[in-house]
Amino acid sequence: MPDNSAPSDRRTAFSRRRLLATAAGTMVVPVSSAVATESASMATEGGLPRQDSPSRAAQTYINALDAGDRTRVNEVIAPSGALSNWSRTEFAWVESFEIEYVGFETVEKRRGDIIGEIKLTIAGNTGTARYRFREADHGWRIWDAVDGLRSTENLSENAEAVAEAYVAALDAGNRDAVNDLIATGGELSKWSSREFEWVTAFEFDFLDFEADKITGDEVIGDIELTIDGNKETVRYRFHDTGAGRVELYSAVGGIRATGEVSAEAAANAYVAALDANNRGRANELIADTGPLELWSSRDFQWVRAFSVELVGLKTNRLQDDTVVADLSVRLDDSTASVRYKFRRVDDGWKIWEGIKPIR
């Protein structure tokens, strides 16, 4: 547990952004326990053992985070310092991670003031966080976060971190982690287990995030990602729901809009809707602004007489948002070849034009 004045040459700084981005999909609920390194005989009047060095204060802080002990965490923060106490809402995400103290280094010393680098692991990911420590009447306390887990980040950066974490959790097939990033009082509902089933069949990779509009505590941003190697862009509305916690609030053109995540998925969904005699779902998969007309109840009658199955699919991507697909469709005992043009619109991938449609 070194406590010297030489900072590490190479470091990976932990911030809330990096934490969410790297640890989504590996979230676990830690076992609640007392901070093992403290004894009742050392306790001060406030219940916190005397922190006789910055390294001890750092270890107490990290151990309390791991134990989910918000009261003890806040006791290590200086009451008159620049770092505010953790609120109950803000602390909720901490309880989803295993956090382990590894070591401490002094980065900078001043009279009564030390900047220290805490090495720790969060959900198996190793990194560092830097805090400013000051000595008080009852020992050392954390005064401020230089680049710690609660260092200041603007709304756009927080939204990007949540976007990256959301995609990582989708790729990991971790529904709990995905739902934790969705605002409880927002317009975007939590994923149900049934709705989430298709997610596990795809690989998701985060590429980039761009904030399109920032108004007050709201960000509308585009997430660029790949889904099974296909590059897509989806748009979400993010809200700061309090104490710096940014969450997904609604899907402007998200993964769960009325369209699908890819042209291939839209083709499969369209044929499945026909086979299920679900005219409403079939019409949802036809772009409102495209030349292909929606199914009328009268036109749809003949579909009900057939079992419909997709037996072959070949796509030709014309550009990022346009795909022409040749479908081999079985209608009872016969097979028909049809061709559609698909486009990515605000609601996801949909059928744009029937070049050689099924009707």
C-alpha positions in Angstrom: 0.0 0.0 0.0 2.6 2.6 -1.1 2.0 6.3 0.0 4.7 8.1 -1.8 4.9 11.3 -4.0 5.6 9.6 -7.3 2.4 9.2 -9.5 2.0 6.3 -11.8 3.4 6.8 -15.3 0.5 5.0 -16.9 -3.0 5.1 -15.5 -6.6 4.5 -16.5 -8.7 7.0 -14.8 -12.1 5.9 -13.6 -14.9 8.3 -14.2 -18.6 7.7 -14.1 -18.6 7.7 -17.9 -15.9 5.0 -18.1 -17.4 3.0 -15.4 -20.8 2.8 -17.1 -19.2 2.1 -20.5 -16.9 -0.7 -19.4 -18.9 -2.4 -16.6 -22.4 -2.5 -18.2 -23.2 -6.2 -18.7 -21.2 -7.3 -15.7 -23.2 -5.7 -13.0 -23.7 -7.7 -9.8 -25.2 -6.9 -6.5 -22.5 -6.9 -3.8 -23.0 -8.8 -0.5 -23.8 -6.2 2.1 -21.2 -6.2 4.8 -19.5 -4.0 7.3 -16.2 -2.3 6.5 -13.8 -5.0 7.7 -10.8 -2.8 8.3 -12.4 -0.8 11.0 -12.9 -1.7 14.7 -15.3 -0.3 17.2 -12.5 0.6 19.6 -11.1 3.1 17.1 -14.4 4.8 16.5 -14.7 8.6 17.0 -17.8 10.3 18.4 -19.5 10.3 15.0 -19.0 6.5 14.6 -16.2 6.8 12.0 -12.8 5.5 13.1 -10.0 8.2 13.0 -8.6 8.4 9.5 -4.9 9.0 10.3 -3.7 9.2 6.7 -5.2 10.0 3.3 -4.6 6.4 2.3 -6.7 5.1 5.2 -9.5 7.6 4.3 -9.3 6.3 0.7 -9.5 2.7 1.8 -12.4 3.4 4.1 -14.2 5.3 1.3 -13.8 2.5 -1.3 -14.7 -0.3 1.2 -17.9 1.6 2.2 -18.8 2.0 -1.5 -18.4 -1.8 -2.0 -20.6 -2.4 1.1 -23.3 -0.1 -0.2 -23.0 1.9 3.1 -23.9 5.5 2.0 -23.8 6.8 5.6 -20.2 5.7 6.0 -19.2 7.0 2.5 -20.6 10.4 3.4 -18.8 10.4 6.7 -15.5 10.3 4.9 -16.4 13.4 2.8 -15.5 16.7 4.5 -18.7 18.5 5.5 -17.3 21.9 4.4 -15.6 20.6 1.3 -16.3 21.0 -2.4 -17.6 17.5 -2.8 -21.2 17.1 -1.8 -22.6 14.1 0.0 -24.1 11.2 -2.0 -27.9 11.4 -2.3 -29.9 8.3 -2.1 -30.9 8.5 -5.8 -27.3 9.2 -6.9 -26.0 6.3 -4.8 -28.4 3.7 -6.3 -26.0 2.7 -9.2 -23.1 2.1 -6.7 -25.0 -0.9 -5.2 -24.9 -2.7 -8.5 -21.1 -3.1 -8.6 -18.4 -5.0 -6.7 -15.7 -2.4 -5.8 -12.3 -3.3 -4.4 -9.6 -1.1 -3.0 -6.2 -1.9 -4.5 -3.8 0.8 -3.4 -3.0 4.5 -3.0 -0.3 6.9 -4.2 0.3 10.6 -3.3 0.3 12.7 -6.5 0.8 16.1 -5.0 1.5 17.5 -1.6 0.7 20.9 -0.2 0.4 22.3 3.3 -2.6 20.4 4.8 -3.7 19.4 1.3 -2.9 16.2 -0.7 -4.1 14.9 -4.1 -4.1 11.2 -4.0 -4.7 8.5 -6.6 -6.7 5.6 -5.6 -6.3 2.3 -7.5 -9.4 0.2 -7.5 -11.3 -2.4 -9.4 -15.0 -2.0 -10.3 -16.8 -5.1 -11.7 -13.4 -6.6 -12.5 -12.2 -3.5 -14.4 -9.0 -1.9 -12.9 -8.5 1.9 -12.9 -7.8 4.9 -10.8 -9.6 7.9 -9.3 -8.0 11.1 -7.9 -9.3 13.0 -5.0 -8.1 16.0 -2.9 -7.7 15.2 0.8 -7.5 17.6 3.7 -6.8 17.0 7.4 -9.6 17.9 9.8 -10.0 17.7 13.6 -10.9 14.0 13.4 -8.4 13.0 10.8 -8.2 13.1 7.0 -11.3 13.6 4.8 -12.0 13.7 1.1 -12.4 17.4 0.1 -12.9 17.3 -3.7 -13.0 14.9 -6.7 -10.2 15.8 -9.2 -11.2 13.0 -11.6 -13.1 10.7 -9.3 -16.3 8.7 -9.7 -18.2 11.9 -9.1 -16.1 14.4 -10.9 -18.0 17.0 -12.9 -19.0 16.1 -16.4 -21.3 18.0 -18.7 -24.7 16.7 -19.8 -23.6 15.7 -23.2 -20.7 13.6 -21.9 -23.0 11.9 -19.4 -25.5 11.1 -22.1 -22.7 9.6 -24.2 -21.6 7.4 -21.3 -25.2 6.1 -20.8 -25.5 5.5 -24.5 -22.3 3.5 -24.5 -23.4 1.6 -21.4 -26.8 0.9 -23.0 -25.3 -0.7 -26.1 -22.7 -2.7 -24.0 -25.5 -4.1 -21.8 -27.6 -5.0 -24.9 -24.5 -6.8 -26.3 -24.1 -8.6 -23.0 -27.7 -9.7 -23.0 -28.1 -8.1 -19.5 -31.7 -7.0 -19.3 -31.3 -5.7 -15.7 -28.4 -3.5 -16.7 -30.3 -2.2 -19.7 -33.4 -1.4 -17.7 -31.3 0.3 -15.0 -30.4 2.9 -17.6 -34.0 3.7 -18.5 -35.7 6.4 -16.5 -38.5 5.0 -14.3 -40.8 7.9 -15.0 -40.0 8.3 -18.6 -41.8 7.5 -21.8 -39.6 4.6 -22.7 -40.8 1.4 -20.9 -38.5 -1.1 -19.3 -37.7 -4.2 -21.5 -39.8 -7.3 -20.6 -38.2 -10.7 -20.6 -40.2 -11.7 -23.7 -39.4 -8.5 -25.6 -35.7 -8.9 -24.8 -35.4 -12.4 -26.2 -34.4 -11.3 -29.7 -31.6 -9.1 -28.3 -29.5 -12.1 -27.4 -29.4 -13.3 -31.0 -27.5 -10.2 -32.1 -24.0 -8.6 -31.5 -24.0 -4.9 -30.6 -21.0 -2.6 -30.9 -21.0 1.0 -29.9 -19.3 3.3 -32.4 -20.1 6.9 -31.6 -22.5 9.4 -30.0 -23.5 12.9 -31.2 -25.6 15.3 -29.2 -28.1 16.9 -31.6 -29.9 19.2 -29.2 -29.4 20.2 -25.6 -32.1 22.0 -23.7 -32.0 22.5 -20.0 -31.7 19.0 -18.5 -32.5 17.2 -21.8 -30.3 15.8 -24.5 -31.4 14.4 -27.9 -28.6 12.4 -29.3 -27.8 9.9 -32.1 -26.1 6.6 -31.2 -24.1 5.1 -33.9 -23.7 1.4 -33.5 -23.4 -1.9 -35.4 -25.9 -4.7 -35.0 -24.4 -8.0 -36.3 -21.9 -5.9 -38.4 -24.6 -3.6 -39.9 -24.1 0.0 -39.1 -27.1 1.7 -37.7 -28.0 5.1 -36.1 -30.7 5.4 -33.5 -31.9 8.4 -31.6 -32.9 8.8 -28.0 -33.9 11.5 -25.6 -31.9 11.6 -22.4 -32.9 13.4 -19.1 -30.9 14.4 -16.1 -33.2 12.9 -13.5 -31.4 14.5 -10.5 -28.0 14.6 -8.8 -26.2 14.3 -12.1 -27.8 10.9 -13.0 -28.6 10.9 -16.7 -31.0 8.2 -18.0 -32.8 7.2 -21.3 -36.2 9.0 -21.3 -37.7 8.2 -24.6 -36.9 6.7 -28.1 -37.2 9.2 -30.9 -36.0 6.6 -33.4 -34.7 3.9 -31.1 -34.0 0.2 -31.2 -37.5 -0.6 -30.0 -39.4 1.8 -32.4 -42.2 0.3 -34.7 -39.6 -0.6 -37.3 -36.8 -3.1 -36.9 -33.0 -3.0 -36.2 -32.1 -4.1 -39.8 -33.6 -4.7 -43.2 -33.2 -8.5 -42.6 -35.1 -8.2 -39.3 -37.8 -6.2 -40.9 -38.2 -8.8 -43.7 -38.5 -11.6 -41.1 -41.0 -9.6 -39.0 -43.1 -8.7 -42.1 -43.5 -12.3 -43.2 -44.2 -13.4 -39.6 -46.9 -10.8 -39.4 -48.5 -12.1 -42.6 -48.4 -15.7 -41.3 -50.0 -14.6 -38.0 -52.7 -12.7 -39.9 -51.7 -9.6 -38.1 -52.6 -6.8 -40.4 -51.7 -4.1 -37.9 -48.2 -5.3 -37.4 -47.7 -5.8 -41.1 -48.7 -2.2 -41.8 -46.4 -0.9 -39.0 -43.5 -2.4 -41.0 -44.5 -0.3 -44.1 -43.0 3.2 -44.2 -45.7 5.9 -44.0 -43.9 8.1 -46.4 -43.0 5.4 -48.9 -44.9 4.5 -52.2 -46.1 1.1 -50.9 -49.7 1.3 -49.7 -50.8 -0.2 -46.4 -52.9 -3.3 -46.4 -56.6 -2.7 -46.4 -58.8 -5.2 -44.5 -60.3 -6.3 -47.8 -56.8 -6.8 -49.5 -55.6 -8.7 -46.4 -58.4 -11.4 -46.6 -56.5 -13.6 -49.1 -53.5 -13.7 -46.8 -55.6 -15.4 -44.1 -56.0 -18.4 -46.4 -52.3 -19.2 -46.5 -49.5 -20.2 -44.1 -46.6 -17.9 -45.0 -42.9 -18.7 -44.3 -39.7 -17.0 -45.3 -37.4 -19.7 -46.7 -34.7 -17.5 -48.3 -33.3 -13.9 -48.1 -30.7 -12.1 -50.1 -29.9 -8.5 -49.6 -28.1 -5.8 -51.6 -27.2 -2.7 -49.6 -27.4 0.3 -51.9 -26.4 2.8 -49.3 -26.3 3.1 -45.5 -30.1 3.6 -45.2 -31.3 1.7 -48.2 -31.4 -2.1 -48.9 -33.0 -4.1 -51.7 -34.0 -7.6 -50.6 -35.0 -10.7 -52.6 -37.3 -12.9 -50.5 -38.2 -16.5 -51.2 -41.6 -17.0 -49.5 -43.5 -20.2 -49.1 -47.3 -19.9 -49.5 -48.6 -23.3 -48.4 -47.0 -25.7 -50.9 -45.8 -23.2 -53.4 -42.8 -20.8 -53.3 -42.9 -17.3 -54.6 -40.0 -14.9 -55.2 -40.6 -11.3 -54.1 -38.5 -8.2 -54.0 -38.8 -5.1 -51.7 -36.8 -2.0 -51.0 -36.2 -1.3 -47.3 -35.2 2.0 -45.8 -34.1 3.1 -42.4 -36.5 5.9 -41.2 -36.9 7.5 -37.8 -38.8 4.5 -36.5 -36.2 1.9 -37.6 -36.0 -0.2 -40.8 -39.2 -0.6 -42.8 -40.4 -1.6 -46.2 -40.3 1.4 -48.5 -41.3 0.0 -51.9 -42.7 -3.2 -53.3 -40.6 -3.8 -56.5 -42.1 -7.2 -56.9 -44.4 -7.4 -53.9 -46.3 -10.4 -52.4 -49.6 -8.8 -53.5 
